[in-house]
Amino acid sequence: MDLPRSFTIRESSHRLCNPFTSEKLAILGHAISPSPGTHILDLACGKGELLCTWARDHGVTGTGVDISTVFIGAARARAVELGVADRVDFVHGDASGHVADDPVGIAACVGATWIGSGVPGTVDLLRRSLAPGGMMLIGEPYWRREPLDQATVKACHVARKDDLLPLPELLEQFGDLGCDVVEMVLADQDSWDRYAAAQWLNIRRWLDANPDDELADEMRTELAAAPAQHARYQREYLGWGVFVLMNR
């Protein structure tokens, strides 16, 4: 049980495996100001940057779950680096079935709602771990601009246009699921650039070091097409944000 190697190649230098910068993650933390000792469950936690930096900056504790052994290893190393290894724990496992043993103050899935087969299922999953009065954090893409055709949808790595919503409709969907949206921090085009462009350098460095690897041709083809595809499609059509929800 692990992520394909191509994911860890692309995101080898990333601390955040989504189009969110460290500055925006800090803004989100200060916006919701979790009380010291608040326990956070972070499903599909990636490299654990949310838990580790918020443990350092806000005194929270937390558990992160991710399917990638590489990312879990990086998360544990980050916890040691920031001196918070006694406050956060990282578990290698399938986040789609993970429910906390005890209710948590914050339940998060930042950029991986496929673990619940979409937003409704992910909200339902997070609710199963959430203490009364707690917060859910959902990271989710949305359409900045309406895609003109299926080719645009596919170039944004989305299967069907209806798989994403425009921002107002996404916020309404949260309401339809019985949630109040109490905060949000949105990525911008520069955030997308930092996420996407860093992947190109990671791929190129990997190709230089591994020219005969079985994935080399696939990664070379991706690198040749990715910059223009990002500029033409993802950068223009895709938004992304973290939305803070509370049960009504």
C-alpha positions as CSV (number, residue, x, y, z in Angstrom):
1,M,0.0,0.0,0.0
2,D,1.8,3.1,-1.2
3,L,1.7,6.0,-3.7
4,P,3.1,5.4,-7.2
5,R,6.8,6.5,-7.4
6,S,5.9,9.3,-9.9
7,F,4.2,11.2,-7.1
8,T,7.2,11.2,-4.8
9,I,9.5,12.1,-7.7
10,R,7.3,15.2,-8.6
11,E,7.0,16.3,-5.0
12,S,10.4,15.4,-3.7
13,S,11.3,18.9,-2.6
14,H,7.8,19.9,-1.5
15,R,6.8,20.5,2.1
16,L,3.2,21.0,1.1
17,C,1.8,18.6,-1.4
18,N,-0.8,21.0,-2.7
19,P,-0.9,24.5,-4.1
20,F,-0.7,26.2,-0.7
21,T,2.3,28.1,0.4
22,S,3.9,28.0,3.9
23,E,2.7,31.6,4.3
24,K,-0.9,30.7,3.5
25,L,-0.8,27.7,5.9
26,A,0.4,30.1,8.6
27,I,-2.4,32.5,7.8
28,L,-4.9,29.7,8.1
29,G,-3.5,28.7,11.5
30,H,-3.6,32.3,12.8
31,A,-7.1,32.7,11.4
32,I,-8.6,29.8,13.4
33,S,-6.2,30.1,16.3
34,P,-6.5,26.6,17.8
35,S,-6.1,26.5,21.5
36,P,-2.9,24.8,22.9
37,G,-3.5,21.1,23.4
38,T,-6.2,20.9,20.6
39,H,-5.8,17.5,19.0
40,I,-5.9,17.4,15.2
41,L,-6.5,14.4,13.0
42,D,-5.1,15.0,9.5
43,L,-6.2,12.5,6.9
44,A,-3.9,12.1,3.8
45,C,-1.5,14.4,5.7
46,G,1.3,14.2,3.2
47,K,4.6,15.3,4.7
48,G,2.9,16.5,7.9
49,E,3.6,20.2,7.5
50,L,0.3,21.4,8.9
51,L,0.6,19.3,12.1
52,C,4.3,20.0,12.6
53,T,4.2,23.8,12.1
54,W,0.9,24.2,14.1
55,A,2.4,22.1,16.9
56,R,5.3,24.5,17.0
57,D,3.3,27.7,16.5
58,H,0.1,26.9,18.4
59,G,0.9,24.1,20.8
60,V,-1.5,21.6,19.2
61,T,-1.1,17.9,19.2
62,G,-2.0,15.7,16.3
63,T,-2.1,12.4,14.3
64,G,-1.5,12.3,10.6
65,V,-2.4,9.4,8.3
66,D,-1.0,8.9,4.8
67,I,-0.7,6.1,2.3
68,S,2.8,7.1,1.2
69,T,5.7,5.6,3.1
70,V,8.0,8.3,1.7
71,F,5.7,11.1,2.9
72,I,5.3,9.6,6.3
73,G,9.0,9.3,6.7
74,A,9.4,13.0,5.7
75,A,6.7,14.0,8.2
76,R,8.4,12.2,11.0
77,A,11.7,13.8,10.1
78,R,10.0,17.2,10.0
79,A,8.6,16.7,13.5
80,V,12.1,16.0,14.8
81,E,13.5,19.0,13.0
82,L,10.9,21.3,14.5
83,G,11.2,19.8,18.0
84,V,7.6,18.5,18.1
85,A,8.0,14.8,17.8
86,D,6.5,14.3,21.2
87,R,3.3,16.1,20.2
88,V,2.6,14.6,16.7
89,D,2.4,11.1,15.5
90,F,2.3,9.8,11.9
91,V,0.7,6.6,10.8
92,H,1.2,4.8,7.5
93,G,-2.3,3.6,6.4
94,D,-5.3,4.1,4.3
95,A,-6.9,7.4,5.4
96,S,-10.2,6.6,3.7
97,G,-11.1,4.2,6.5
98,H,-9.5,6.0,9.5
99,V,-11.6,7.2,12.4
100,A,-10.0,8.6,15.6
101,D,-10.2,6.5,18.7
102,D,-11.3,9.6,20.7
103,P,-13.1,12.7,19.3
104,V,-10.7,15.4,18.1
105,G,-11.0,19.2,18.1
106,I,-10.0,19.6,14.4
107,A,-10.5,16.9,11.7
108,A,-8.7,17.7,8.4
109,C,-8.4,16.5,4.9
110,V,-6.5,19.1,3.0
111,G,-6.5,18.3,-0.7
112,A,-7.4,14.7,-0.8
113,T,-11.2,14.4,-0.8
114,W,-10.9,11.3,-3.0
115,I,-10.5,9.4,0.3
116,G,-14.2,10.0,0.7
117,S,-15.1,9.7,-3.0
118,G,-15.7,13.5,-3.0
119,V,-16.6,16.3,-0.7
120,P,-19.8,14.8,0.8
121,G,-18.2,11.5,1.7
122,T,-15.1,13.3,3.1
123,V,-17.2,15.5,5.3
124,D,-19.1,12.4,6.6
125,L,-15.7,10.7,7.3
126,L,-14.3,13.7,9.2
127,R,-17.5,14.0,11.2
128,R,-17.0,10.5,12.6
129,S,-13.9,11.7,14.4
130,L,-15.0,15.2,15.4
131,A,-15.8,16.4,18.9
132,P,-18.9,18.5,19.4
133,G,-18.1,22.1,18.5
134,G,-15.0,21.1,16.6
135,M,-13.8,22.2,13.2
136,M,-13.3,20.4,9.9
137,L,-10.7,21.6,7.4
138,I,-11.4,20.7,3.7
139,G,-8.8,21.5,1.0
140,E,-10.5,21.4,-2.4
141,P,-10.1,22.6,-5.9
142,Y,-12.8,24.6,-7.8
143,W,-13.3,26.2,-11.2
144,R,-11.9,29.7,-11.3
145,R,-13.2,29.9,-14.9
146,E,-15.7,27.6,-16.6
147,P,-13.9,25.2,-18.8
148,L,-14.7,25.6,-22.4
149,D,-14.6,21.9,-23.4
150,Q,-13.7,18.4,-22.3
151,A,-10.1,18.9,-23.5
152,T,-9.7,21.8,-21.0
153,V,-11.2,19.6,-18.2
154,K,-8.8,16.8,-19.0
155,A,-5.8,19.1,-19.1
156,C,-6.7,20.2,-15.6
157,H,-6.4,16.6,-14.5
158,V,-10.2,16.4,-13.9
159,A,-12.2,13.5,-15.3
160,R,-15.5,15.4,-15.8
161,K,-16.5,19.1,-15.6
162,D,-19.1,18.2,-12.9
163,D,-16.4,16.8,-10.6
164,L,-15.6,20.3,-9.6
165,L,-17.8,23.3,-8.8
166,P,-17.3,27.1,-9.1
167,L,-16.4,28.7,-5.7
168,P,-19.9,30.0,-4.9
169,E,-21.5,26.6,-5.6
170,L,-18.8,24.8,-3.5
171,L,-19.6,27.1,-0.6
172,E,-23.3,26.3,-1.0
173,Q,-22.5,22.6,-1.1
174,F,-21.0,22.8,2.3
175,G,-24.2,24.4,3.5
176,D,-26.3,21.7,2.0
177,L,-24.2,19.2,3.9
178,G,-25.2,20.8,7.2
179,C,-22.0,22.9,7.7
180,D,-21.3,26.5,8.4
181,V,-18.3,27.9,6.5
182,V,-16.5,29.9,9.1
183,E,-13.2,30.7,7.4
184,M,-11.4,30.1,4.2
185,V,-7.9,30.8,2.8
186,L,-7.6,30.5,-0.9
187,A,-4.6,29.7,-3.1
188,D,-3.7,32.2,-5.9
189,Q,-2.0,31.8,-9.2
190,D,1.4,32.3,-7.6
191,S,0.6,29.5,-5.1
192,W,-0.2,27.2,-8.1
193,D,3.1,28.3,-9.8
194,R,5.1,27.4,-6.7
195,Y,3.5,24.0,-6.5
196,A,3.6,23.1,-10.2
197,A,6.9,24.7,-11.2
198,A,8.8,23.1,-8.3
199,Q,7.7,19.7,-9.8
200,W,9.5,20.5,-13.0
201,L,12.8,21.0,-11.3
202,N,12.3,17.9,-9.2
203,I,11.6,15.9,-12.3
204,R,14.6,17.3,-14.2
205,R,17.0,16.6,-11.3
206,W,15.6,13.1,-11.0
207,L,16.0,12.5,-14.7
208,D,19.6,13.7,-14.6
209,A,20.4,11.3,-11.8
210,N,18.3,8.4,-13.1
211,P,18.5,8.4,-16.9
212,D,18.0,4.6,-17.2
213,D,15.2,4.2,-14.8
214,E,12.1,2.4,-16.0
215,L,10.1,5.7,-15.4
216,A,12.5,7.9,-17.2
217,D,10.6,8.1,-20.6
218,E,7.3,8.7,-18.8
219,M,8.8,11.5,-16.7
220,R,10.6,13.1,-19.6
221,T,7.4,13.2,-21.6
222,E,5.6,14.8,-18.6
223,L,8.4,17.4,-18.2
224,A,8.2,18.4,-21.8
225,A,4.5,19.1,-21.7
226,A,3.9,20.3,-18.1
227,P,5.0,24.0,-18.2
228,A,2.8,25.0,-21.2
229,Q,-0.1,22.9,-19.9
230,H,0.1,24.5,-16.5
231,A,0.2,28.0,-18.0
232,R,-2.6,27.3,-20.5
233,Y,-5.0,25.3,-18.3
234,Q,-4.4,24.7,-14.5
235,R,-3.2,28.2,-13.8
236,E,-6.1,29.8,-15.5
237,Y,-9.0,27.5,-14.7
238,L,-8.3,25.9,-11.4
239,G,-8.8,27.5,-8.0
240,W,-7.9,25.9,-4.7
241,G,-8.6,26.6,-1.1
242,V,-8.9,25.4,2.5
243,F,-12.4,25.8,3.9
244,V,-13.1,25.7,7.7
245,L,-16.4,24.1,8.5
246,M,-18.5,23.6,11.7
247,N,-21.5,21.4,12.1
248,R,-24.8,23.3,12.4
